[in-house]
């Protein structure tokens, strides 16, 4: 992958602990788009992928938590379809 090029990763997680799951969700929000309740789409460079995995590792319990990274090639990405309801939304709080 040339410098500056990104790959789309589908990142899915299964984390039984609410506190760890919330932390993982917040970390992933900084790297990509929340598309399902435990699923993100992230366009990452190799460096960003390493950074993300390092941040996640600080908060995961290796015995209970699972995070999976599925890379999508450009051809596969163009074939992604969505059927059903709208995407999940983060609650936005404005403090004035």
DAZIKA-V795495 format. One record per run of one state. SS is the DSSP state (~ for helix, > for strand, _ for the rest). FROM is the first residue (numbers start at 1). TO is the last residue. If there is no record, write none. Layout:
[[SS	FROM	TO] [SS	FROM	TO]]
This chain:
[[_	1	6] [>	7	14] [_	15	17] [~	18	29] [_	30	32] [>	33	36] [_	37	38] [>	39	44] [_	45	45] [~	46	57] [_	58	65] [>	66	72] [_	73	73] [~	74	77] [_	78	96]]
